[in-house]
């Protein structure tokens, strides 16, 4: 994209602000997961990637959050999903299975894989996820594929459409 996708404007405000406000309705606390050197946006609380999870991408952020607050489960939401809304989050929460490693939407792509970045990762799954991480699996989607997860269909196939290029952003803005 060439710029921080969390700062792109969707819904009349930067996406990070929209996500923060959205998740505050459903979560006791909301945090931005960030790299050590990443600039903080506004007054949003954050959790830095820590220890062996630094520079490990989204899974590093998930594991850093789980390490920081080990008794918590985590509703994880990527910053480049502008079609996620209250209905999306409520659907995920309503279908949550706390006995599984995670509850995740099924992607709308033809491969129908679990979407790890719009999912609830259960706190009790930390040691399982860490074991797979230590075995060299650093992709959150691969972690879900190798785990006992609840897969949830999307009521709206656009919910998980992301914006990855300047052209996609331009197309979104003009639609």
Residue frames relative to the residue before (quaternion, step in Angstrom):
aa qw qx qy qz dx dy dz
X 1.0000 0.0000 0.0000 0.0000 0.00 0.00 0.00
X 0.3856 -0.7474 0.4655 0.2758 3.58 1.05 -0.67
X 0.7678 0.1529 -0.1279 0.6089 3.58 1.29 -0.03
X 0.6510 -0.5105 0.3848 0.4094 3.56 -1.29 0.28
X 0.3838 -0.7547 0.4873 0.2137 3.59 -0.49 1.20
X 0.5874 0.5879 -0.3719 0.4136 3.60 1.12 -0.52
X 0.7043 0.4594 -0.2628 0.4731 3.59 1.18 -0.49
X 0.4572 0.6634 -0.4654 0.3664 3.61 1.25 -0.02
X 0.4170 -0.7235 0.4941 0.2419 3.57 -1.03 0.78
X 0.0896 0.7149 -0.6862 0.1002 3.47 -0.96 1.12
X 0.8247 0.1902 -0.1323 0.5160 3.60 -1.09 0.58
X 0.6691 -0.5444 0.2937 0.4118 3.59 1.12 0.66
X 0.7561 0.2475 -0.1721 0.5809 3.59 1.24 0.25
X 0.6503 -0.4806 0.3741 0.4540 3.61 -1.20 0.24
X 0.5991 -0.6132 0.3833 0.3438 3.58 -0.96 0.88
X 0.6258 0.5450 -0.3507 0.4340 3.61 0.97 -0.77
X 0.6486 0.5046 -0.3114 0.4772 3.58 1.04 -0.75
X 0.6341 0.5271 -0.3190 0.4672 3.58 1.01 -0.84
X 0.6702 0.4970 -0.2948 0.4657 3.60 0.87 -0.97
X 0.6406 0.5314 -0.3229 0.4506 3.57 0.92 -0.92
X 0.6866 0.4757 -0.2802 0.4730 3.60 0.84 -0.97
X 0.6344 0.5325 -0.3235 0.4574 3.58 1.02 -0.81
X 0.7334 0.4413 -0.2475 0.4541 3.57 0.74 -1.04
X 0.5528 0.6087 -0.3958 0.4090 3.61 1.14 -0.48
X 0.6106 0.5636 -0.3478 0.4342 3.60 1.15 -0.55
X 0.7891 0.3472 -0.1373 0.4877 3.59 1.13 -0.65
X 0.7545 0.3504 -0.1742 0.5270 3.58 1.17 -0.50
X 0.5474 -0.6237 0.4514 0.3280 3.57 -1.07 0.73
X 0.7760 0.0223 0.0035 0.6303 3.54 1.09 -0.78
X 0.1545 -0.7672 0.6175 0.0789 3.57 -1.14 0.69
X 0.0524 -0.7983 0.5999 -0.0132 3.55 -0.94 0.98
X 0.3652 -0.6497 0.6184 0.2492 3.48 -1.30 0.54
X 0.2535 -0.7309 0.6107 0.1688 3.57 -0.90 0.90
X 0.0875 0.8309 -0.5407 0.0984 3.57 -0.71 1.01
X 0.5593 -0.5600 0.4963 0.3567 3.49 -1.37 0.37
X 0.6866 -0.4960 0.3408 0.4079 3.59 -1.22 0.49
X 0.7865 0.3502 -0.1648 0.4813 3.58 0.86 -0.98
X 0.4678 0.6866 -0.4436 0.3362 3.60 1.24 0.08
X 0.4942 -0.6618 0.4843 0.2886 3.55 -1.00 0.87
X 0.4055 -0.6999 0.5411 0.2299 3.56 -1.06 0.84
X 0.2886 -0.7435 0.5770 0.1760 3.55 -1.05 0.77
X 0.8616 -0.0620 0.0253 0.5032 3.57 -0.74 1.06
X 0.7161 -0.4211 0.3401 0.4406 3.54 -1.07 -0.82
X 0.3238 0.7567 -0.5093 0.2515 3.59 1.16 0.48
X 0.4353 -0.6846 0.5089 0.2877 3.61 -0.77 0.95
X 0.1063 -0.8149 0.5691 0.0278 3.57 -1.04 0.70
X 0.2147 -0.7071 0.6523 0.1685 3.49 -1.43 0.27
X 0.3162 -0.7466 0.5580 0.1767 3.56 -0.72 1.11
X 0.5345 -0.5558 0.5142 0.3754 3.55 -1.22 0.51
X 0.1320 -0.8224 0.5528 0.0248 3.58 -0.92 0.92
X 0.8752 0.1490 -0.0817 0.4529 3.51 -1.36 0.42
X 0.8466 -0.1126 0.1099 0.5084 3.53 -0.92 -0.98
X 0.6276 0.5584 -0.3319 0.4292 3.61 1.26 -0.19
X 0.4426 0.6756 -0.4625 0.3657 3.60 1.30 -0.02
X 0.8484 0.1063 -0.1289 0.5023 3.55 -1.03 0.94
X 0.5193 0.6248 -0.4253 0.3989 3.59 1.10 0.66
X 0.5644 -0.6493 0.3693 0.3514 3.56 1.20 0.51
X 0.8324 -0.2164 0.1466 0.4887 3.57 -1.19 -0.51
X 0.6412 0.5116 -0.3485 0.4534 3.62 0.96 -0.71
X 0.6018 0.5488 -0.3517 0.4614 3.59 1.09 -0.64
X 0.6470 0.5126 -0.3080 0.4731 3.57 1.06 -0.76
X 0.6476 0.5116 -0.3159 0.4682 3.57 0.96 -0.87
X 0.7002 0.4610 -0.2760 0.4701 3.60 0.83 -0.94
X 0.6115 0.5335 -0.3528 0.4658 3.61 1.07 -0.64
X 0.6477 0.5051 -0.3142 0.4760 3.59 0.98 -0.84
X 0.6726 0.4977 -0.3006 0.4578 3.58 0.91 -0.91
X 0.6308 0.5152 -0.3256 0.4803 3.59 1.09 -0.68
X 0.6771 0.5163 -0.2896 0.4370 3.58 0.95 -0.89
X 0.7875 0.0816 -0.0214 0.6105 3.59 1.01 -0.81
X 0.1295 -0.8789 0.4543 0.0668 3.57 0.48 1.24
X 0.6649 0.5016 -0.3240 0.4488 3.64 1.10 -0.35
X 0.6269 0.5794 -0.3156 0.4143 3.57 1.29 -0.18
X 0.3069 -0.6534 0.6468 0.2459 3.48 -1.34 0.45
X 0.2988 -0.7933 0.5195 0.1072 3.55 -1.16 0.62
X 0.2090 -0.7095 0.6595 0.1342 3.53 -0.88 1.01
X 0.1183 -0.8185 0.5621 0.0067 3.54 -0.33 1.31
X 0.0351 0.7961 -0.6005 0.0669 3.56 -0.87 1.01
X 0.3833 -0.7261 0.5313 0.2090 3.56 -0.73 1.12
X 0.5243 -0.6704 0.4411 0.2848 3.56 -1.17 0.62
X 0.6996 0.4812 -0.2803 0.4478 3.62 1.19 -0.21
X 0.5303 0.6044 -0.4122 0.4285 3.58 1.13 0.69
X 0.0879 -0.8697 0.4829 0.0527 3.62 0.39 1.18
X 0.6589 0.5218 -0.3198 0.4374 3.62 1.19 -0.29
X 0.4588 0.6503 -0.4631 0.3900 3.59 1.27 0.04
X 0.0418 0.8001 -0.5940 0.0724 3.55 -0.92 0.96
X 0.7733 -0.3196 0.2412 0.4916 3.59 -1.25 -0.22
X 0.6453 0.5287 -0.3258 0.4450 3.58 0.92 -0.86
X 0.6231 0.5446 -0.3313 0.4532 3.58 1.02 -0.80
X 0.7091 0.4625 -0.2600 0.4645 3.55 0.73 -1.11
X 0.6571 0.5056 -0.3181 0.4598 3.59 0.91 -0.86
X 0.6274 0.5360 -0.3316 0.4573 3.59 1.01 -0.76
X 0.6568 0.5049 -0.3042 0.4703 3.58 0.94 -0.89
X 0.6741 0.4941 -0.2907 0.4659 3.58 0.88 -0.95
X 0.6641 0.5245 -0.3086 0.4344 3.60 0.91 -0.90
X 0.7524 0.3821 -0.2029 0.4966 3.58 1.09 -0.68
X 0.3452 0.7730 -0.4658 0.2577 3.56 1.31 0.13
X 0.0974 -0.7471 0.6548 0.0593 3.52 -1.13 0.81
X 0.2804 -0.8190 0.4852 0.1231 3.56 -0.14 1.33
X 0.5991 0.5627 -0.3652 0.4370 3.61 1.24 -0.20
X 0.6244 0.5290 -0.3294 0.4709 3.58 1.24 -0.38
X 0.6564 -0.4787 0.3971 0.4269 3.56 -1.32 0.14
X 0.7833 -0.1070 0.1199 0.6005 3.55 1.02 -0.89
X 0.2573 -0.6800 0.6504 0.2199 3.51 -1.42 0.19
X 0.0609 0.8216 -0.5568 0.1056 3.55 -0.62 1.13
X 0.5004 -0.6158 0.5136 0.3265 3.52 -1.20 0.58
X 0.4265 -0.6305 0.5779 0.2943 3.52 -1.29 0.47
X 0.4610 -0.6859 0.4796 0.2951 3.58 -0.79 0.97
X 0.4917 -0.6708 0.4742 0.2888 3.55 -1.17 0.57
X 0.4605 0.6679 -0.4582 0.3631 3.58 1.26 0.04
X 0.6790 -0.5211 0.3238 0.4032 3.60 -1.15 0.46
X 0.6558 0.5346 -0.3229 0.4242 3.61 1.09 -0.55
X 0.2621 -0.8185 0.4790 0.1788 3.62 1.31 -0.21
X 0.2541 0.7827 -0.5205 0.2279 3.59 0.88 0.98
X 0.5870 -0.5618 0.4268 0.3969 3.61 -1.20 0.35
X 0.3190 -0.7303 0.5744 0.1870 3.56 -1.08 0.79
X 0.2443 -0.8320 0.4823 0.1244 3.60 -0.21 1.26
X 0.7282 0.4476 -0.2439 0.4582 3.58 1.16 -0.45
X 0.6663 0.2266 -0.3212 0.6336 3.48 1.23 0.78
X 0.4426 0.6772 -0.4175 0.4137 3.50 0.56 1.28
X 0.3449 -0.6773 0.5951 0.2610 3.53 -1.33 0.25
X 0.1631 -0.7719 0.6125 0.0488 3.55 -0.68 1.21
X 0.3447 -0.7731 0.4992 0.1851 3.57 -0.54 1.16
X 0.5742 -0.6303 0.4164 0.3157 3.56 -1.01 0.87
X 0.6531 0.5280 -0.3185 0.4396 3.59 1.02 -0.74
X 0.6113 0.5831 -0.3459 0.4083 3.61 1.25 -0.26
X 0.3785 0.7754 -0.4547 0.2208 3.60 1.27 -0.22
X 0.7189 0.4523 -0.2786 0.4484 3.62 0.68 -1.01
X 0.6114 0.5355 -0.3405 0.4729 3.58 1.10 -0.65
X 0.6730 0.4858 -0.2892 0.4769 3.57 0.89 -0.97
X 0.6499 0.5197 -0.3128 0.4579 3.59 0.94 -0.89
X 0.6166 0.5406 -0.3409 0.4596 3.60 1.01 -0.79
X 0.6810 0.4693 -0.2904 0.4813 3.60 0.86 -0.93
X 0.6040 0.5480 -0.3457 0.4641 3.60 1.05 -0.76
X 0.6980 0.4703 -0.2661 0.4699 3.59 0.89 -0.96
X 0.6264 0.5007 -0.3301 0.4980 3.59 1.26 -0.30
X 0.6306 -0.5786 0.3131 0.4118 3.58 1.31 0.07
X 0.5392 0.5866 -0.4231 0.4316 3.58 1.22 0.19
X 0.0025 0.8408 -0.5374 0.0651 3.56 -0.28 1.30
X 0.5553 0.5776 -0.3882 0.4554 3.57 1.30 0.21
X 0.4310 -0.7243 0.4624 0.2754 3.63 -0.57 1.07
X 0.6194 0.5379 -0.3530 0.4499 3.61 1.03 -0.67
X 0.6616 0.4936 -0.3109 0.4711 3.60 0.95 -0.82
X 0.5810 0.5544 -0.3699 0.4671 3.59 1.12 -0.62
X 0.6833 0.4811 -0.2913 0.4655 3.59 0.86 -0.93
X 0.6277 0.5424 -0.3354 0.4464 3.59 0.99 -0.79
X 0.7340 0.4131 -0.2183 0.4928 3.58 1.03 -0.80
X 0.6847 0.4827 -0.2593 0.4806 3.60 1.27 0.07
X 0.5418 -0.5813 0.4980 0.3471 3.52 -1.39 0.24
X 0.1286 0.8093 -0.5535 0.1486 3.57 -0.15 1.32
X 0.4029 -0.6468 0.5789 0.2901 3.52 -1.29 0.38
X 0.1673 -0.7861 0.5907 0.0721 3.56 -0.71 1.11
X 0.1650 -0.8040 0.5711 0.0147 3.52 -0.82 1.13
X 0.3803 -0.7117 0.5315 0.2576 3.62 -0.81 0.90
X 0.4535 -0.6624 0.5233 0.2860 3.55 -1.18 0.58
X 0.4009 -0.6994 0.5349 0.2529 3.59 -0.87 0.90
X 0.7532 0.2032 -0.1193 0.6142 3.55 1.21 -0.58
X 0.3873 -0.7655 0.4590 0.2308 3.63 -0.47 1.11
X 0.6373 0.5346 -0.3353 0.4423 3.63 1.21 -0.20
X 0.4250 0.7411 -0.4554 0.2505 3.60 1.20 -0.38
X 0.7989 0.3178 -0.1543 0.4868 3.59 0.83 -0.93
X 0.3582 0.7053 -0.5229 0.3175 3.57 1.20 0.36
X 0.1474 -0.8096 0.5627 0.0790 3.56 -0.80 0.94
X 0.3858 -0.6797 0.5786 0.2331 3.51 -1.36 0.27
X 0.0019 -0.8501 0.5238 -0.0555 3.57 -0.41 1.23
X 0.7737 0.2835 -0.1569 0.5445 3.59 1.17 -0.38
X 0.6289 -0.5213 0.3985 0.4170 3.59 -1.19 0.37
X 0.6363 0.5296 -0.3390 0.4469 3.62 1.01 -0.70
X 0.6377 0.5115 -0.3284 0.4732 3.60 0.99 -0.79
X 0.6418 0.5136 -0.3216 0.4701 3.57 1.02 -0.78
X 0.6387 0.5152 -0.3165 0.4759 3.60 0.97 -0.85
X 0.6475 0.5119 -0.3131 0.4697 3.59 0.95 -0.88
X 0.6370 0.5226 -0.3278 0.4623 3.59 0.96 -0.87
X 0.6916 0.4999 -0.2839 0.4372 3.58 0.81 -1.02
X 0.7244 0.4313 -0.2512 0.4755 3.60 1.07 -0.67
X 0.5890 0.5866 -0.3782 0.4074 3.62 1.24 -0.06
